[in-house]
Amino acid sequence: MSDIPRELYARVHELALAITNAVMADDEILSRRELKSYHEEQVLLGTSHPFLTETLADFTEDPPEAVRLYQLSIRQSKAFPNQPLHTKRIALGTRLLETGNREQAEAFLLDGLAEARILNDADAIAEAEDALEDLN
């Protein structure tokens, strides 16, 4: 059962879709700014949600900034017990690899993989296994 408010999910989905469509049209900068602005607005309102923060991290091109956002999303998840962590951990591990932090990357990837296997999330399992292969 997801604890993502319906309105938040709809708005984040809309913004993520806009970014995806903009990427296809080579014009994603405006859509990325809209997602970042929406995140900042939610933070100021005190209603930030780990799903929104994770999505912003997913679309952040700067690996160190993405790492910071994934870490924030994991911390925010403590207030949302139904929020899955495996996607956040796997994505964080992948971004840590990009920054050269192999030890931390491996730890997050292994934790995320273990949770993904428990949840039988085939896509996340494949993503984690691919990233772990990059470590070798």
TIZATOR-736796 format. One record per residue (C-alpha): residue number from 1; residue in three letters; x, y negated, z. Coordinates in nm, 2 decimals, decimal comma, padded with zeros to 4 digits. Each point is the difference from the previous one (the first is absolute). Layout:
{bami NUM 'ALA' {X Y Z}};
...
***
This chain:
{bami 1 'MET' {00,00 00,00 00,00}};
{bami 2 'SER' {00,15 -00,33 -00,11}};
{bami 3 'ASP' {-00,01 -00,30 00,23}};
{bami 4 'ILE' {00,06 -00,24 -00,29}};
{bami 5 'PRO' {-00,28 -00,26 00,00}};
{bami 6 'ARG' {-00,20 00,03 -00,32}};
{bami 7 'GLU' {00,05 -00,37 -00,09}};
{bami 8 'LEU' {00,37 00,02 00,05}};
{bami 9 'TYR' {00,03 00,31 -00,21}};
{bami 10 'ALA' {-00,20 -00,15 -00,28}};
{bami 11 'ARG' {00,21 -00,32 00,00}};
{bami 12 'VAL' {00,33 00,18 00,02}};
{bami 13 'HIS' {-00,11 00,24 -00,28}};
{bami 14 'GLU' {-00,10 -00,29 -00,21}};
{bami 15 'LEU' {00,33 -00,18 00,05}};
{bami 16 'ALA' {00,20 00,32 -00,06}};
{bami 17 'LEU' {-00,19 00,07 -00,32}};
{bami 18 'ALA' {00,06 -00,36 -00,11}};
{bami 19 'ILE' {00,37 00,05 00,05}};
{bami 20 'THR' {00,00 00,33 -00,19}};
{bami 21 'ASN' {-00,19 -00,16 -00,29}};
{bami 22 'ALA' {00,23 -00,30 00,01}};
{bami 23 'VAL' {00,31 00,22 -00,01}};
{bami 24 'MET' {-00,15 00,16 -00,32}};
{bami 25 'ALA' {-00,03 -00,35 -00,14}};
{bami 26 'ASP' {00,34 -00,12 00,12}};
{bami 27 'ASP' {-00,16 -00,26 00,23}};
{bami 28 'GLU' {00,01 00,15 00,35}};
{bami 29 'ILE' {00,15 -00,29 00,19}};
{bami 30 'LEU' {-00,33 -00,18 00,07}};
{bami 31 'SER' {-00,17 00,32 00,12}};
{bami 32 'ARG' {00,28 00,08 00,23}};
{bami 33 'ARG' {-00,03 -00,35 00,15}};
{bami 34 'GLU' {-00,37 00,05 00,05}};
{bami 35 'LEU' {00,06 00,32 00,19}};
{bami 36 'LYS' {00,27 -00,17 00,21}};
{bami 37 'SER' {-00,22 -00,30 00,07}};
{bami 38 'TYR' {-00,29 00,23 00,11}};
{bami 39 'HIS' {00,24 00,19 00,23}};
{bami 40 'GLU' {00,12 -00,33 00,15}};
{bami 41 'GLU' {-00,36 -00,12 00,04}};
{bami 42 'GLN' {-00,09 00,32 00,19}};
{bami 43 'VAL' {00,31 -00,03 00,22}};
{bami 44 'LEU' {-00,10 -00,36 00,09}};
{bami 45 'LEU' {-00,35 00,12 00,08}};
{bami 46 'GLY' {00,13 00,28 00,22}};
{bami 47 'THR' {-00,17 00,26 -00,22}};
{bami 48 'SER' {00,30 00,14 -00,18}};
{bami 49 'HIS' {-00,04 00,37 -00,07}};
{bami 50 'PRO' {00,27 00,26 -00,06}};
{bami 51 'PHE' {-00,16 00,10 -00,33}};
{bami 52 'LEU' {00,04 -00,36 -00,13}};
{bami 53 'THR' {00,35 -00,02 00,12}};
{bami 54 'GLU' {00,09 00,33 -00,16}};
{bami 55 'THR' {-00,15 -00,10 -00,33}};
{bami 56 'LEU' {00,19 -00,33 00,01}};
{bami 57 'ALA' {00,32 00,20 00,06}};
{bami 58 'ASP' {-00,09 00,23 -00,29}};
{bami 59 'PHE' {00,00 -00,30 -00,23}};
{bami 60 'THR' {00,30 -00,18 00,14}};
{bami 61 'GLU' {00,29 00,01 -00,23}};
{bami 62 'ASP' {00,27 -00,10 00,25}};
{bami 63 'PRO' {00,10 00,33 00,18}};
{bami 64 'PRO' {00,10 -00,16 00,34}};
{bami 65 'GLU' {-00,32 -00,19 00,01}};
{bami 66 'ALA' {-00,20 00,31 -00,09}};
{bami 67 'VAL' {00,19 00,18 00,29}};
{bami 68 'ARG' {-00,11 -00,27 00,24}};
{bami 69 'LEU' {-00,36 00,02 -00,11}};
{bami 70 'TYR' {-00,01 00,38 00,02}};
{bami 71 'GLN' {00,14 -00,02 00,35}};
{bami 72 'LEU' {-00,26 -00,26 00,09}};
{bami 73 'SER' {-00,27 00,22 -00,14}};
{bami 74 'ILE' {00,11 00,30 00,21}};
{bami 75 'ARG' {00,00 -00,22 00,31}};
{bami 76 'GLN' {-00,35 -00,14 -00,09}};
{bami 77 'SER' {-00,12 00,36 -00,03}};
{bami 78 'LYS' {00,03 00,05 00,37}};
{bami 79 'ALA' {-00,32 -00,20 00,04}};
{bami 80 'PHE' {-00,18 00,21 -00,27}};
{bami 81 'PRO' {00,02 00,37 00,12}};
{bami 82 'ASN' {-00,16 00,13 -00,32}};
{bami 83 'GLN' {00,25 -00,17 -00,23}};
{bami 84 'PRO' {00,23 00,25 -00,17}};
{bami 85 'LEU' {00,37 -00,06 00,04}};
{bami 86 'HIS' {00,14 00,25 -00,25}};
{bami 87 'THR' {-00,03 -00,23 -00,30}};
{bami 88 'LYS' {00,15 -00,29 00,19}};
{bami 89 'ARG' {00,29 00,22 00,12}};
{bami 90 'ILE' {00,07 00,15 -00,35}};
{bami 91 'ALA' {-00,01 -00,35 -00,17}};
{bami 92 'LEU' {00,22 -00,14 00,28}};
{bami 93 'GLY' {00,25 00,28 -00,05}};
{bami 94 'THR' {00,00 -00,05 -00,37}};
{bami 95 'ARG' {00,07 -00,38 00,04}};
{bami 96 'LEU' {00,27 00,07 00,26}};
{bami 97 'LEU' {00,17 00,22 -00,26}};
{bami 98 'GLU' {-00,01 -00,30 -00,23}};
{bami 99 'THR' {00,18 -00,21 00,26}};
{bami 100 'GLY' {00,26 00,27 00,06}};
{bami 101 'ASN' {-00,12 00,10 00,35}};
{bami 102 'ARG' {00,01 00,38 -00,07}};
{bami 103 'GLU' {-00,02 00,12 00,36}};
{bami 104 'GLN' {-00,31 -00,20 00,09}};
{bami 105 'ALA' {-00,15 00,08 -00,34}};
{bami 106 'GLU' {00,04 00,37 00,06}};
{bami 107 'ALA' {-00,16 -00,01 00,34}};
{bami 108 'PHE' {-00,31 -00,19 -00,13}};
{bami 109 'LEU' {-00,03 00,22 -00,30}};
{bami 110 'LEU' {00,02 00,32 00,21}};
{bami 111 'ASP' {-00,26 -00,13 00,25}};
{bami 112 'GLY' {-00,23 -00,12 -00,29}};
{bami 113 'LEU' {00,04 00,34 -00,18}};
{bami 114 'ALA' {-00,09 00,19 00,31}};
{bami 115 'GLU' {-00,32 -00,20 00,05}};
{bami 116 'ALA' {-00,08 00,02 -00,37}};
{bami 117 'ARG' {00,02 00,37 00,02}};
{bami 118 'ILE' {-00,23 00,01 00,30}};
{bami 119 'LEU' {-00,25 -00,22 -00,19}};
{bami 120 'ASN' {00,06 00,20 -00,32}};
{bami 121 'ASP' {00,07 -00,32 -00,19}};
{bami 122 'ALA' {00,15 00,14 -00,32}};
{bami 123 'ASP' {00,10 -00,34 -00,15}};
{bami 124 'ALA' {00,17 -00,11 00,32}};
{bami 125 'ILE' {00,18 00,33 00,03}};
{bami 126 'ALA' {00,13 -00,03 -00,36}};
{bami 127 'GLU' {00,11 -00,36 00,06}};
{bami 128 'ALA' {00,19 00,10 00,32}};
{bami 129 'GLU' {00,16 00,30 -00,15}};
{bami 130 'ASP' {00,12 -00,20 -00,30}};
{bami 131 'ALA' {00,15 -00,27 00,22}};
{bami 132 'LEU' {00,17 00,26 00,22}};
{bami 133 'GLU' {00,15 00,15 -00,31}};
{bami 134 'ASP' {00,15 -00,34 -00,08}};
{bami 135 'LEU' {00,19 00,03 00,34}};
{bami 136 'ASN' {00,19 00,30 -00,13}};
***
